[in-house]
């Protein structure tokens, strides 16, 4: 904990000031009641190919933490050893998404528009992270249900959604 200089405060605010001084820096900086970034160890990532469409991978993140926290507005999805990540759709995916304890958020990832595209890349793993600062979890093509590899070309990902159906609508599956 970092030491902060105390200043004179009215008696009614003294308790709040003491709590802020004693709070870990991440909590003091965000203020009371505002969620902090989710710790990666308090999140469970899952991923599976959408039924009937191996070009769409449904990902989810579930919070097992005790308090509401924030993940990035869109998941960070990378493919094998290829450079870059899936682009958010719609664009402008900066900001946070609030996860309450025990809740799950969903996103769909379109790995390729046309599986017959001759420029498609082939990878054996997809890594999904709830925040860009996290290492994420890697899933093999076999575990995803896409066969021995995942076809990739100009991948996109939806923002986190409260339901799998909402993620499907956001990517155009329903």
C-alpha positions as CSV (number, residue, x, y, z in Angstrom):
1,X,0.0,0.0,0.0
2,X,1.3,3.5,-0.8
3,X,1.3,6.1,2.0
4,X,-0.7,9.2,1.2
5,X,-0.6,12.5,3.1
6,X,-3.7,13.2,5.2
7,X,-5.4,16.6,5.2
8,X,-7.9,18.1,7.6
9,X,-11.4,16.8,6.8
10,X,-14.8,17.5,8.4
11,X,-15.9,14.9,11.0
12,X,-18.6,13.5,8.7
13,X,-16.0,12.7,6.0
14,X,-13.4,11.4,8.4
15,X,-14.6,7.8,8.1
16,X,-14.6,8.0,4.3
17,X,-11.2,9.5,4.2
18,X,-9.8,6.8,6.5
19,X,-11.4,4.1,4.3
20,X,-9.9,5.6,1.1
21,X,-6.5,5.9,2.8
22,X,-6.6,2.3,3.9
23,X,-8.0,0.9,0.6
24,X,-5.8,-0.7,-2.0
25,X,-4.8,1.9,-4.6
26,X,-7.0,0.3,-7.2
27,X,-10.1,0.7,-5.1
28,X,-9.2,4.2,-3.8
29,X,-8.6,5.4,-7.3
30,X,-12.0,4.3,-8.6
31,X,-14.0,5.6,-5.7
32,X,-16.6,3.8,-3.6
33,X,-19.1,1.7,-5.4
34,X,-17.4,1.7,-8.8
35,X,-16.2,-1.7,-10.1
36,X,-12.6,-2.4,-10.7
37,X,-11.0,-4.5,-13.4
38,X,-11.7,-8.2,-13.1
39,X,-8.8,-10.3,-11.9
40,X,-8.1,-13.0,-14.6
41,X,-8.1,-15.7,-11.9
42,X,-11.7,-14.8,-11.0
43,X,-12.9,-15.4,-14.6
44,X,-13.8,-18.6,-16.4
45,X,-13.5,-18.5,-20.2
46,X,-15.3,-21.0,-22.5
47,X,-15.4,-21.3,-26.3
48,X,-17.2,-23.6,-28.7
49,X,-18.1,-23.5,-32.4
50,X,-21.7,-22.5,-33.1
51,X,-23.9,-25.4,-33.9
52,X,-24.0,-25.9,-37.7
53,X,-21.5,-23.1,-38.4
54,X,-17.8,-23.8,-37.7
55,X,-17.0,-20.3,-39.0
56,X,-18.6,-18.8,-35.8
57,X,-17.1,-19.5,-32.3
58,X,-19.3,-18.6,-29.3
59,X,-17.2,-17.4,-26.3
60,X,-18.3,-16.7,-22.8
61,X,-16.8,-15.3,-19.6
62,X,-18.2,-16.0,-16.1
63,X,-17.2,-14.1,-13.0
64,X,-16.5,-16.2,-9.9
65,X,-15.5,-13.1,-7.9
66,X,-17.3,-11.7,-4.9
67,X,-17.8,-8.2,-6.3
68,X,-18.9,-6.6,-9.6
69,X,-15.9,-6.0,-11.8
70,X,-15.1,-4.8,-15.4
71,X,-13.8,-6.6,-18.4
72,X,-13.1,-5.0,-21.8
73,X,-16.2,-4.2,-23.9
74,X,-15.1,-6.8,-26.4
75,X,-13.1,-10.0,-25.9
76,X,-9.5,-10.1,-27.3
77,X,-9.4,-13.1,-29.7
78,X,-6.2,-14.2,-31.4
79,X,-5.5,-17.0,-33.7
80,X,-2.5,-19.4,-33.4
81,X,0.7,-17.5,-34.4
82,X,-1.1,-15.0,-36.7
83,X,-0.6,-11.3,-36.0
84,X,-3.5,-9.2,-34.7
85,X,-6.8,-9.9,-33.2
86,X,-10.4,-10.2,-34.3
87,X,-11.9,-6.7,-34.9
88,X,-14.9,-5.6,-32.9
89,X,-18.3,-5.4,-34.7
90,X,-19.6,-2.8,-34.5
91,X,-16.4,-0.7,-34.4
92,X,-15.6,1.4,-31.4
93,X,-15.2,-1.4,-28.9
94,X,-13.4,0.5,-26.2
95,X,-14.7,0.8,-22.7
96,X,-15.8,-1.7,-20.1
97,X,-18.5,-4.3,-19.5
98,X,-19.8,-4.9,-16.0
99,X,-19.8,-8.5,-14.7
100,X,-21.7,-9.2,-11.5
101,X,-20.7,-12.2,-9.4
102,X,-21.8,-15.5,-10.9
103,X,-23.0,-13.8,-14.2
104,X,-21.9,-14.8,-17.7
105,X,-21.4,-12.6,-20.8
106,X,-21.3,-13.9,-24.3
107,X,-19.7,-12.9,-27.6
108,X,-19.6,-14.5,-31.1
109,X,-16.5,-14.6,-33.2
110,X,-16.8,-14.8,-37.0
111,X,-13.5,-16.4,-38.0
112,X,-14.0,-16.2,-41.8
113,X,-16.7,-14.9,-44.1
114,X,-16.3,-17.5,-46.9
115,X,-14.7,-20.9,-45.9
116,X,-13.8,-21.4,-49.6
117,X,-11.7,-18.2,-49.6
118,X,-8.3,-19.2,-51.1
119,X,-6.6,-16.7,-48.8
120,X,-7.8,-18.3,-45.6
121,X,-5.3,-19.0,-43.0
122,X,-5.4,-22.2,-41.0
123,X,-4.6,-22.3,-37.2
124,X,-4.8,-25.0,-34.6
125,X,-5.6,-22.8,-31.6
126,X,-7.8,-19.8,-30.7
127,X,-7.0,-17.7,-27.6
128,X,-9.7,-15.7,-25.9
129,X,-9.2,-13.1,-23.1
130,X,-11.8,-11.0,-21.4
131,X,-9.4,-8.0,-21.2
132,X,-6.4,-7.2,-23.4
133,X,-4.1,-7.2,-20.3
134,X,-5.0,-10.8,-19.6
135,X,-3.2,-13.8,-21.0
136,X,-6.4,-15.5,-21.9
137,X,-7.2,-19.2,-22.4
138,X,-6.3,-21.2,-25.5
139,X,-8.6,-23.6,-27.2
140,X,-7.6,-26.2,-29.8
141,X,-9.6,-26.5,-33.0
142,X,-10.6,-30.0,-31.9
143,X,-11.9,-28.7,-28.5
144,X,-13.8,-25.9,-30.3
145,X,-15.5,-28.4,-32.6
146,X,-14.1,-27.0,-35.8
147,X,-12.1,-30.2,-36.8
148,X,-8.3,-30.2,-37.0
149,X,-8.0,-26.5,-37.7
150,X,-9.8,-23.1,-37.7
151,X,-10.1,-21.2,-40.9
152,X,-9.3,-17.5,-40.4
153,X,-9.6,-14.5,-42.7
154,X,-10.6,-11.0,-41.5
155,X,-12.1,-12.2,-38.2
156,X,-14.6,-10.1,-36.2
157,X,-16.0,-10.4,-32.7
158,X,-19.2,-8.9,-31.2
159,X,-19.2,-6.9,-28.0
160,X,-20.0,-8.8,-24.8
161,X,-23.8,-9.5,-24.6
162,X,-26.0,-10.6,-21.7
163,X,-27.2,-13.7,-23.5
164,X,-26.0,-16.1,-26.2
165,X,-29.0,-15.2,-28.3
166,X,-28.1,-11.6,-28.2
167,X,-24.5,-12.4,-29.4
168,X,-26.0,-14.5,-32.2
169,X,-28.2,-11.6,-33.3
170,X,-25.2,-9.2,-33.1
171,X,-23.2,-11.3,-35.5
172,X,-26.2,-12.1,-37.7
173,X,-27.0,-15.7,-36.9
174,X,-30.6,-15.2,-35.9
